[in-house]
Structures are given as C-alpha cells and as structure tokens.
Amino acid sequence: MLNDPIPSIRLAIGGLAHDTWDGWSIESDLLTPADAFELELHTKRGARLPEVIKEGAPCSLTLDGDLVLTGQVDEFEHDISRQGISMRINGRDRAAPLVDCSAPFVSMREASLKEIIDQVVTPLGAYRVEIRADEAKTRRRIQIEPGQTAWEALLQVAEANGLWPWIEPDGRLIIGGPNYTTPPVGALVLQEDGVGNNVQRLTVRRSIANRYSQITVLGQHGQYDNDGLDTKRSHLRSVIQDETLARRGIFRPKVVIDSASENQDMATTRARKLLADSRLEGF
C-alpha cells in the first residue's frame, strides 16, 4: 500500500545487528537454489567496522521483525574516499555451500534418500534436514560424478522421488513438495475502482518455450549377481502427456535419458515431475 511505512531490514552477525541501510534487495524463489541478499550503506563519518563482518560469516536477515533468511556473508566491499565511506554486503542462505562445492564421490546401492543426504549434504555443514514424503524410495545404484555439486546431486535424487529441495528462513533444509491441503493465506485484489485493492500491479506471462506436450523418460534396470556385478540390463520407458496441449493439437515431445531410473515407478515419477516443471515454466 502507498501509505505503508518503509520496511525495516535487519542484519545480525556474531551477536551484533544493524537495521539502517541506504539500499537493500532480497531474491527469494522456490526454484532458485540459494536465496540471496544485498545491503548498501553510505556515510560521511568515519567508523571502525566490527571484526565480525567477514566473508563466510554466519548471518540472519529479518524484515519488519520476521526472519526471512539464515545463511552467510558471501562478499563484503568497503570503499573509502574523500566523499565518505560506502559498504556493500552480499550473501546467500544456507544452500550456498551446496551450490558452490563439489559433492564427495559416492557410489551406493539400495541407499535411501536419507542415506544419500548423510553422505553428500552433511559433510558440507550441520544441516537440519526434514524429509516431507510419505515414503522415501530407495535407489539400487547411485552414481555421483566427480565435480558434480552437492546441490546437483541432491536435486537429482529429489526429482527422482518427485520431490524438491529448498531452504526455510530458519536454515532448515526441506525436501518435499507443495501441500495443497493448506488453505490460502489471502487473496490478491486488483479492481478498477481501487476499492479494497492490495495489489498495485499484476502481470501474467504465458510461454510455449520449454513447454512440452509429451515427455518420455528412458531408464535402465540392472540385475546383479552375488558379487554385485551387473549381469543384465533391461530398458525402461515411461511416457506422460500434457492433455492441455494435446487438446489444442500441439505436439512438442521431449525425451530424457535417466540411467538412475531402475524401475517403472521411478521412470514414471520422473516423467510426471518433468511435466509439472514444464507446465510451471509456461505460466
């Protein structure tokens, strides 16, 4: 609303906090691996900077008293000139190490989702992990390539189970999906007469790019002998269609090879997840 007071952004590091900034921005999105923030401050008076402001320092961000991000300082820039002092602080949430760092080389069979998290995620930090799934499927064989980031490995495992990882404002790593049983917290109102409006502007974008009418997932299932050797491989195939595009006579196929899909259920789950992502990308 136009008459709303200016929101207060507060950065806390090492027991100290500051809530007066000349400029700030926060980027937060479910599909963004690591939410980010940027803070700017300009002053003409010299001041000694607290020693706690260092790259990599843990921090938290609150907006009007509500916690919005728990993470780390990525970059700190301190500029001194005759005109005054300027400083800029950039940071991201607790997904930052997972996005930046390579995953340990892991090769496991019959490993649950939780076991994969313990082997890949936990070495990069003391994460509080919450799995929001009725049943975490197991994968007979997991292969993480050297150099692959921890987030890529985690995303690969989560998508195979029809799930998605994200970081909560308090720093918890959540692996789950949307809960459509939760009632809406509010409604967007935008009327020409301006009565009861809580939105100043609303934009809707629809796109056919990266939207597919049919997604096919090809996988392989291996049979192993007592020594753990792969003796036979059979091919899997799962096809999921977007009926909305099919009714319009639009044919846009997409084929994805997923060697980690080792049974028909896994291949179908992956195909449905890819189709859901496609529809989300189009709206």
Short mmCIF file of the C-alpha atoms (twelve columns), coordinates in Angstrom:
data_MODEL
# 
_entry.id   MODEL 
# 
loop_
_atom_site.group_PDB 
_atom_site.id 
_atom_site.type_symbol 
_atom_site.label_atom_id 
_atom_site.label_alt_id 
_atom_site.label_comp_id 
_atom_site.label_asym_id 
_atom_site.label_seq_id 
_atom_site.Cartn_x 
_atom_site.Cartn_y 
_atom_site.Cartn_z 
_atom_site.pdbx_PDB_model_num 
ATOM 1   C CA . MET A 1   0.000   0.000   0.000   1 
ATOM 2   C CA . LEU A 2   1.176   3.543   -0.683  1 
ATOM 3   C CA . ASN A 3   0.780   4.623   2.941   1 
ATOM 4   C CA . ASP A 4   2.675   1.667   4.381   1 
ATOM 5   C CA . PRO A 5   5.770   2.612   6.414   1 
ATOM 6   C CA . ILE A 6   9.207   1.870   4.981   1 
ATOM 7   C CA . PRO A 7   10.071  -1.736  5.859   1 
ATOM 8   C CA . SER A 8   12.922  -2.313  8.293   1 
ATOM 9   C CA . ILE A 9   15.636  -4.763  7.241   1 
ATOM 10  C CA . ARG A 10  17.926  -6.028  9.997   1 
ATOM 11  C CA . LEU A 11  21.193  -7.928  9.542   1 
ATOM 12  C CA . ALA A 12  22.581  -9.879  12.506  1 
ATOM 13  C CA . ILE A 13  26.186  -11.181 12.552  1 
ATOM 14  C CA . GLY A 14  28.147  -12.511 15.519  1 
ATOM 15  C CA . GLY A 15  25.809  -11.085 18.155  1 
ATOM 16  C CA . LEU A 16  25.712  -7.625  16.524  1 
ATOM 17  C CA . ALA A 17  22.903  -6.188  14.392  1 
ATOM 18  C CA . HIS A 18  22.312  -3.203  12.119  1 
ATOM 19  C CA . ASP A 19  18.967  -2.059  10.713  1 
ATOM 20  C CA . THR A 20  19.682  1.280   8.970   1 
ATOM 21  C CA . TRP A 21  20.545  0.814   5.294   1 
ATOM 22  C CA . ASP A 22  20.509  3.115   2.288   1 
ATOM 23  C CA . GLY A 23  19.610  0.306   -0.094  1 
ATOM 24  C CA . TRP A 24  18.731  -3.376  0.080   1 
ATOM 25  C CA . SER A 25  17.316  -6.195  -2.011  1 
ATOM 26  C CA . ILE A 26  16.338  -9.812  -1.368  1 
ATOM 27  C CA . GLU A 27  15.910  -12.505 -4.019  1 
ATOM 28  C CA . SER A 28  13.755  -15.426 -2.878  1 
ATOM 29  C CA . ASP A 29  12.232  -18.072 -5.120  1 
ATOM 30  C CA . LEU A 30  11.382  -21.755 -4.702  1 
ATOM 31  C CA . LEU A 31  13.225  -22.590 -7.934  1 
ATOM 32  C CA . THR A 32  16.315  -20.528 -7.015  1 
ATOM 33  C CA . PRO A 33  18.872  -22.852 -5.356  1 
ATOM 34  C CA . ALA A 34  20.122  -20.219 -2.887  1 
ATOM 35  C CA . ASP A 35  18.164  -17.111 -1.876  1 
ATOM 36  C CA . ALA A 36  20.356  -14.006 -1.917  1 
ATOM 37  C CA . PHE A 37  20.503  -10.522 -0.401  1 
ATOM 38  C CA . GLU A 38  22.415  -7.277  -0.924  1 
ATOM 39  C CA . LEU A 39  22.761  -4.388  1.534   1 
ATOM 40  C CA . GLU A 40  24.302  -0.944  0.964   1 
ATOM 41  C CA . LEU A 41  25.306  1.774   3.416   1 
ATOM 42  C CA . HIS A 42  26.854  5.216   2.788   1 
ATOM 43  C CA . THR A 43  28.178  7.593   5.432   1 
ATOM 44  C CA . LYS A 44  30.427  10.669  5.594   1 
ATOM 45  C CA . ARG A 45  31.622  9.886   9.091   1 
ATOM 46  C CA . GLY A 46  34.498  7.512   9.679   1 
ATOM 47  C CA . ALA A 47  33.625  4.442   11.721  1 
ATOM 48  C CA . ARG A 48  35.528  1.358   12.709  1 
ATOM 49  C CA . LEU A 49  33.992  -1.742  11.239  1 
ATOM 50  C CA . PRO A 50  33.131  -4.649  13.553  1 
ATOM 51  C CA . GLU A 51  35.505  -7.583  13.179  1 
ATOM 52  C CA . VAL A 52  32.550  -9.949  12.799  1 
ATOM 53  C CA . ILE A 53  31.913  -8.662  9.259   1 
ATOM 54  C CA . LYS A 54  33.923  -11.173 7.258   1 
ATOM 55  C CA . GLU A 55  33.321  -13.241 4.169   1 
ATOM 56  C CA . GLY A 56  31.816  -16.590 5.146   1 
ATOM 57  C CA . ALA A 57  30.453  -15.309 8.475   1 
ATOM 58  C CA . PRO A 58  27.064  -16.793 9.505   1 
ATOM 59  C CA . CYS A 59  24.263  -14.245 9.491   1 
ATOM 60  C CA . SER A 60  20.500  -13.834 9.596   1 
ATOM 61  C CA . LEU A 61  18.157  -11.344 7.997   1 
ATOM 62  C CA . THR A 62  14.811  -10.122 9.351   1 
ATOM 63  C CA . LEU A 63  12.227  -7.945  7.620   1 
ATOM 64  C CA . ASP A 64  9.933   -5.977  9.950   1 
ATOM 65  C CA . GLY A 65  10.797  -8.442  12.693  1 
ATOM 66  C CA . ASP A 66  10.116  -11.586 10.623  1 
ATOM 67  C CA . LEU A 67  13.019  -13.921 9.891   1 
ATOM 68  C CA . VAL A 68  13.438  -14.162 6.098   1 
ATOM 69  C CA . LEU A 69  16.893  -15.707 5.617   1 
ATOM 70  C CA . THR A 70  19.583  -17.596 7.522   1 
ATOM 71  C CA . GLY A 71  22.875  -18.000 5.725   1 
ATOM 72  C CA . GLN A 72  26.294  -16.493 5.232   1 
ATOM 73  C CA . VAL A 73  28.105  -13.374 4.007   1 
ATOM 74  C CA . ASP A 74  29.439  -14.057 0.517   1 
ATOM 75  C CA . GLU A 75  31.141  -10.761 -0.241  1 
ATOM 76  C CA . PHE A 76  31.975  -7.598  1.651   1 
ATOM 77  C CA . GLU A 77  33.074  -4.441  -0.135  1 
ATOM 78  C CA . HIS A 78  34.407  -1.426  1.768   1 
ATOM 79  C CA . ASP A 79  35.042  1.768   -0.199  1 
ATOM 80  C CA . ILE A 80  36.754  4.833   1.323   1 
ATOM 81  C CA . SER A 81  37.055  8.173   -0.461  1 
ATOM 82  C CA . ARG A 82  37.096  11.899  0.302   1 
ATOM 83  C CA . GLN A 83  33.335  11.936  -0.202  1 
ATOM 84  C CA . GLY A 84  32.738  9.381   2.547   1 
ATOM 85  C CA . ILE A 85  32.578  5.677   3.240   1 
ATOM 86  C CA . SER A 86  30.490  3.112   1.395   1 
ATOM 87  C CA . MET A 87  29.991  -0.554  2.131   1 
ATOM 88  C CA . ARG A 88  28.130  -3.322  0.391   1 
ATOM 89  C CA . ILE A 89  27.323  -6.775  1.807   1 
ATOM 90  C CA . ASN A 90  26.179  -9.685  -0.349  1 
ATOM 91  C CA . GLY A 91  25.115  -13.052 0.980   1 
ATOM 92  C CA . ARG A 92  23.031  -16.162 0.426   1 
ATOM 93  C CA . ASP A 93  21.103  -18.657 2.517   1 
ATOM 94  C CA . ARG A 94  22.438  -21.999 3.780   1 
ATOM 95  C CA . ALA A 95  22.184  -23.588 0.334   1 
ATOM 96  C CA . ALA A 96  25.262  -21.594 -0.758  1 
ATOM 97  C CA . PRO A 97  27.870  -24.279 0.153   1 
ATOM 98  C CA . LEU A 98  25.770  -26.937 -1.577  1 
ATOM 99  C CA . VAL A 99  25.610  -24.833 -4.755  1 
ATOM 100 C CA . ASP A 100 29.318  -23.914 -4.731  1 
ATOM 101 C CA . CYS A 101 31.060  -27.077 -3.550  1 
ATOM 102 C CA . SER A 102 31.574  -30.445 -5.177  1 
ATOM 103 C CA . ALA A 103 29.906  -33.494 -3.731  1 
ATOM 104 C CA . PRO A 104 32.001  -36.326 -2.290  1 
ATOM 105 C CA . PHE A 105 32.352  -39.248 -4.679  1 
ATOM 106 C CA . VAL A 106 29.622  -41.653 -3.602  1 
ATOM 107 C CA . SER A 107 28.607  -44.967 -5.118  1 
ATOM 108 C CA . MET A 108 25.848  -46.799 -3.269  1 
ATOM 109 C CA . ARG A 109 23.247  -49.456 -3.947  1 
ATOM 110 C CA . GLU A 110 19.996  -49.813 -2.023  1 
ATOM 111 C CA . ALA A 111 20.530  -46.362 -0.481  1 
ATOM 112 C CA . SER A 112 17.584  -44.426 0.922   1 
ATOM 113 C CA . LEU A 113 17.106  -40.715 0.380   1 
ATOM 114 C CA . LYS A 114 18.211  -40.065 3.960   1 
ATOM 115 C CA . GLU A 115 21.416  -42.058 3.461   1 
ATOM 116 C CA . ILE A 116 22.240  -40.021 0.368   1 
ATOM 117 C CA . ILE A 117 21.719  -36.814 2.337   1 
ATOM 118 C CA . ASP A 118 24.064  -38.086 5.054   1 
ATOM 119 C CA . GLN A 119 26.798  -38.883 2.511   1 
ATOM 120 C CA . VAL A 120 26.556  -35.753 0.331   1 
ATOM 121 C CA . VAL A 121 24.930  -32.923 2.286   1 
ATOM 122 C CA . THR A 122 26.037  -33.409 5.885   1 
ATOM 123 C CA . PRO A 123 29.813  -33.171 5.178   1 
ATOM 124 C CA . LEU A 124 29.257  -29.586 3.987   1 
ATOM 125 C CA . GLY A 125 27.524  -28.388 7.149   1 
ATOM 126 C CA . ALA A 126 25.426  -29.305 10.165  1 
ATOM 127 C CA . TYR A 127 22.139  -29.122 8.279   1 
ATOM 128 C CA . ARG A 128 18.803  -29.740 9.943   1 
ATOM 129 C CA . VAL A 129 17.056  -31.838 7.316   1 
ATOM 130 C CA . GLU A 130 13.331  -32.510 7.102   1 
ATOM 131 C CA . ILE A 131 12.000  -35.010 4.554   1 
ATOM 132 C CA . ARG A 132 8.353   -34.344 3.754   1 
ATOM 133 C CA . ALA A 133 7.418   -37.533 1.953   1 
ATOM 134 C CA . ASP A 134 5.206   -40.470 2.827   1 
ATOM 135 C CA . GLU A 135 7.814   -42.948 1.721   1 
ATOM 136 C CA . ALA A 136 11.353  -42.202 0.616   1 
ATOM 137 C CA . LYS A 137 12.003  -44.578 -2.257  1 
ATOM 138 C CA . THR A 138 15.304  -46.423 -2.443  1 
ATOM 139 C CA . ARG A 139 17.628  -46.463 -5.436  1 
ATOM 140 C CA . ARG A 140 19.504  -49.606 -6.272  1 
ATOM 141 C CA . ARG A 141 22.560  -47.787 -7.581  1 
ATOM 142 C CA . ILE A 142 23.581  -44.152 -7.195  1 
ATOM 143 C CA . GLN A 143 26.481  -42.698 -9.135  1 
ATOM 144 C CA . ILE A 144 27.671  -39.152 -8.456  1 
ATOM 145 C CA . GLU A 145 30.237  -37.917 -10.932 1 
ATOM 146 C CA . PRO A 146 33.420  -36.183 -9.673  1 
ATOM 147 C CA . GLY A 147 32.996  -32.416 -9.800  1 
ATOM 148 C CA . GLN A 148 29.215  -32.550 -9.571  1 
ATOM 149 C CA . THR A 149 27.985  -30.051 -6.984  1 
ATOM 150 C CA . ALA A 150 26.219  -31.227 -3.871  1 
ATOM 151 C CA . TRP A 151 23.074  -29.343 -4.899  1 
ATOM 152 C CA . GLU A 152 23.030  -31.050 -8.310  1 
ATOM 153 C CA . ALA A 153 23.344  -34.437 -6.625  1 
ATOM 154 C CA . LEU A 154 20.625  -33.596 -4.109  1 
ATOM 155 C CA . LEU A 155 18.346  -32.264 -6.834  1 
ATOM 156 C CA . GLN A 156 18.884  -35.407 -8.911  1 
ATOM 157 C CA . VAL A 157 17.842  -37.633 -6.015  1 
ATOM 158 C CA . ALA A 158 14.911  -35.424 -5.009  1 
ATOM 159 C CA . GLU A 159 13.489  -35.183 -8.530  1 
ATOM 160 C CA . ALA A 160 13.702  -38.953 -8.933  1 
ATOM 161 C CA . ASN A 161 11.324  -39.212 -5.979  1 
ATOM 162 C CA . GLY A 162 9.023   -36.449 -7.254  1 
ATOM 163 C CA . LEU A 163 10.293  -34.014 -4.598  1 
ATOM 164 C CA . TRP A 164 12.140  -30.686 -4.460  1 
ATOM 165 C CA . PRO A 165 14.745  -29.273 -2.038  1 
ATOM 166 C CA . TRP A 166 14.643  -25.782 -0.547  1 
ATOM 167 C CA . ILE A 167 15.911  -23.849 2.486   1 
ATOM 168 C CA . GLU A 168 13.474  -22.418 5.041   1 
ATOM 169 C CA . PRO A 169 14.119  -18.933 6.536   1 
ATOM 170 C CA . ASP A 170 15.396  -20.567 9.744   1 
ATOM 171 C CA . GLY A 171 18.044  -22.528 7.782   1 
ATOM 172 C CA . ARG A 172 16.316  -25.931 7.671   1 
ATOM 173 C CA . LEU A 173 16.812  -27.987 4.505   1 
ATOM 174 C CA . ILE A 174 13.399  -29.241 3.379   1 
ATOM 175 C CA . ILE A 175 12.921  -31.994 0.809   1 
ATOM 176 C CA . GLY A 176 9.295   -32.354 -0.122  1 
ATOM 177 C CA . GLY A 177 6.534   -30.964 -2.282  1 
ATOM 178 C CA . PRO A 178 3.721   -28.406 -2.127  1 
ATOM 179 C CA . ASN A 179 0.922   -29.018 0.369   1 
ATOM 180 C CA . TYR A 180 -2.274  -28.176 -1.485  1 
ATOM 181 C CA . THR A 181 -4.419  -29.048 1.565   1 
ATOM 182 C CA . THR A 182 -3.281  -25.888 3.351   1 
ATOM 183 C CA . PRO A 183 -5.905  -23.120 2.974   1 
ATOM 184 C CA . PRO A 184 -4.820  -19.892 1.199   1 
ATOM 185 C CA . VAL A 185 -3.431  -17.207 3.470   1 
ATOM 186 C CA . GLY A 186 -5.000  -14.402 1.439   1 
ATOM 187 C CA . ALA A 187 -6.281  -13.199 -1.923  1 
ATOM 188 C CA . LEU A 188 -4.922  -10.715 -4.457  1 
ATOM 189 C CA . VAL A 189 -7.370  -7.873  -5.127  1 
ATOM 190 C CA . LEU A 190 -6.982  -5.522  -8.107  1 
ATOM 191 C CA . GLN A 191 -10.107 -3.636  -9.227  1 
ATOM 192 C CA . GLU A 192 -10.554 -0.617  -11.468 1 
ATOM 193 C CA . ASP A 193 -12.272 1.472   -8.803  1 
ATOM 194 C CA . GLY A 194 -9.424  0.796   -6.365  1 
ATOM 195 C CA . VAL A 195 -11.741 -0.293  -3.568  1 
ATOM 196 C CA . GLY A 196 -10.164 -2.967  -1.377  1 
ATOM 197 C CA . ASN A 197 -7.079  -3.303  -3.557  1 
ATOM 198 C CA . ASN A 198 -3.973  -4.858  -2.058  1 
ATOM 199 C CA . VAL A 199 -2.080  -5.039  -5.378  1 
ATOM 200 C CA . GLN A 200 -0.754  -2.077  -7.357  1 
ATOM 201 C CA . ARG A 201 0.141   -4.062  -10.468 1 
ATOM 202 C CA . LEU A 202 -0.394  -7.619  -11.701 1 
ATOM 203 C CA . THR A 203 1.342   -9.274  -14.644 1 
ATOM 204 C CA . VAL A 204 0.591   -12.685 -16.147 1 
ATOM 205 C CA . ARG A 205 3.095   -14.322 -18.503 1 
ATOM 206 C CA . ARG A 206 2.384   -17.399 -20.621 1 
ATOM 207 C CA . SER A 207 5.017   -19.079 -22.804 1 
ATOM 208 C CA . ILE A 208 5.321   -22.117 -25.060 1 
ATOM 209 C CA . ALA A 209 9.116   -22.175 -24.696 1 
ATOM 210 C CA . ASN A 210 10.299  -25.108 -22.569 1 
ATOM 211 C CA . ARG A 211 6.720   -26.409 -22.554 1 
ATOM 212 C CA . TYR A 212 6.210   -29.977 -23.789 1 
ATOM 213 C CA . SER A 213 3.116   -31.938 -24.761 1 
ATOM 214 C CA . GLN A 214 4.786   -35.307 -24.191 1 
ATOM 215 C CA . ILE A 215 7.741   -36.312 -22.019 1 
ATOM 216 C CA . THR A 216 9.423   -39.698 -22.356 1 
ATOM 217 C CA . VAL A 217 11.862  -40.963 -19.723 1 
ATOM 218 C CA . LEU A 218 14.202  -43.767 -20.729 1 
ATOM 219 C CA . GLY A 219 15.893  -45.712 -17.946 1 
ATOM 220 C CA . GLN A 220 17.774  -48.935 -17.406 1 
ATOM 221 C CA . HIS A 221 17.298  -51.661 -14.839 1 
ATOM 222 C CA . GLY A 222 20.256  -53.830 -13.890 1 
ATOM 223 C CA . GLN A 223 20.263  -57.340 -12.461 1 
ATOM 224 C CA . TYR A 224 23.164  -58.164 -10.152 1 
ATOM 225 C CA . ASP A 225 24.766  -61.452 -9.140  1 
ATOM 226 C CA . ASN A 226 26.034  -62.327 -5.665  1 
ATOM 227 C CA . ASP A 227 29.297  -60.453 -6.290  1 
ATOM 228 C CA . GLY A 228 27.461  -57.230 -7.111  1 
ATOM 229 C CA . LEU A 229 28.286  -57.413 -10.822 1 
ATOM 230 C CA . ASP A 230 25.805  -56.145 -13.377 1 
ATOM 231 C CA . THR A 231 24.832  -59.225 -15.391 1 
ATOM 232 C CA . LYS A 232 21.879  -57.976 -17.407 1 
ATOM 233 C CA . ARG A 233 20.215  -54.681 -18.231 1 
ATOM 234 C CA . SER A 234 16.672  -54.149 -19.438 1 
ATOM 235 C CA . HIS A 235 15.334  -50.863 -20.790 1 
ATOM 236 C CA . LEU A 236 12.530  -48.863 -19.206 1 
ATOM 237 C CA . ARG A 237 10.227  -46.406 -20.924 1 
ATOM 238 C CA . SER A 238 7.616   -44.087 -19.419 1 
ATOM 239 C CA . VAL A 239 5.533   -41.600 -21.417 1 
ATOM 240 C CA . ILE A 240 3.451   -38.804 -19.850 1 
ATOM 241 C CA . GLN A 241 1.294   -36.400 -21.891 1 
ATOM 242 C CA . ASP A 242 0.087   -32.886 -21.217 1 
ATOM 243 C CA . GLU A 243 -3.586  -33.156 -22.144 1 
ATOM 244 C CA . THR A 244 -3.996  -29.373 -22.233 1 
ATOM 245 C CA . LEU A 245 -1.593  -29.030 -25.171 1 
ATOM 246 C CA . ALA A 246 -2.780  -32.269 -26.762 1 
ATOM 247 C CA . ARG A 247 -6.368  -30.973 -26.962 1 
ATOM 248 C CA . ARG A 248 -5.043  -27.905 -28.779 1 
ATOM 249 C CA . GLY A 249 -3.314  -30.136 -31.322 1 
ATOM 250 C CA . ILE A 250 0.174   -29.073 -30.213 1 
ATOM 251 C CA . PHE A 251 2.871   -31.744 -30.403 1 
ATOM 252 C CA . ARG A 252 6.136   -30.856 -28.623 1 
ATOM 253 C CA . PRO A 253 7.936   -34.056 -27.496 1 
ATOM 254 C CA . LYS A 254 10.830  -34.263 -25.070 1 
ATOM 255 C CA . VAL A 255 12.987  -37.354 -24.396 1 
ATOM 256 C CA . VAL A 256 15.067  -37.594 -21.219 1 
ATOM 257 C CA . ILE A 257 17.603  -40.351 -20.546 1 
ATOM 258 C CA . ASP A 258 17.779  -41.183 -16.844 1 
ATOM 259 C CA . SER A 259 20.017  -44.156 -16.190 1 
ATOM 260 C CA . ALA A 260 19.274  -43.856 -12.463 1 
ATOM 261 C CA . SER A 261 15.615  -44.840 -13.011 1 
ATOM 262 C CA . GLU A 262 15.851  -48.519 -12.216 1 
ATOM 263 C CA . ASN A 263 12.175  -49.487 -12.233 1 
ATOM 264 C CA . GLN A 264 8.979   -48.414 -13.945 1 
ATOM 265 C CA . ASP A 265 7.708   -46.492 -10.931 1 
ATOM 266 C CA . MET A 266 10.850  -44.348 -10.785 1 
ATOM 267 C CA . ALA A 267 10.691  -43.593 -14.501 1 
ATOM 268 C CA . THR A 268 7.014   -42.612 -14.264 1 
ATOM 269 C CA . THR A 269 7.636   -40.420 -11.215 1 
ATOM 270 C CA . ARG A 270 10.481  -38.621 -13.008 1 
ATOM 271 C CA . ALA A 271 8.343   -38.109 -16.129 1 
ATOM 272 C CA . ARG A 272 5.493   -36.612 -14.093 1 
ATOM 273 C CA . LYS A 273 7.893   -34.289 -12.286 1 
ATOM 274 C CA . LEU A 274 9.389   -33.084 -15.584 1 
ATOM 275 C CA . LEU A 275 5.923   -32.487 -17.000 1 
ATOM 276 C CA . ALA A 276 4.937   -30.484 -13.912 1 
ATOM 277 C CA . ASP A 277 8.086   -28.384 -14.301 1 
ATOM 278 C CA . SER A 278 7.208   -27.830 -17.946 1 
ATOM 279 C CA . ARG A 279 3.728   -26.528 -17.100 1 
ATOM 280 C CA . LEU A 280 5.148   -24.285 -14.390 1 
ATOM 281 C CA . GLU A 281 7.682   -22.858 -16.846 1 
ATOM 282 C CA . GLY A 282 4.869   -21.978 -19.243 1 
ATOM 283 C CA . PHE A 283 2.823   -19.989 -16.710 1 
# 
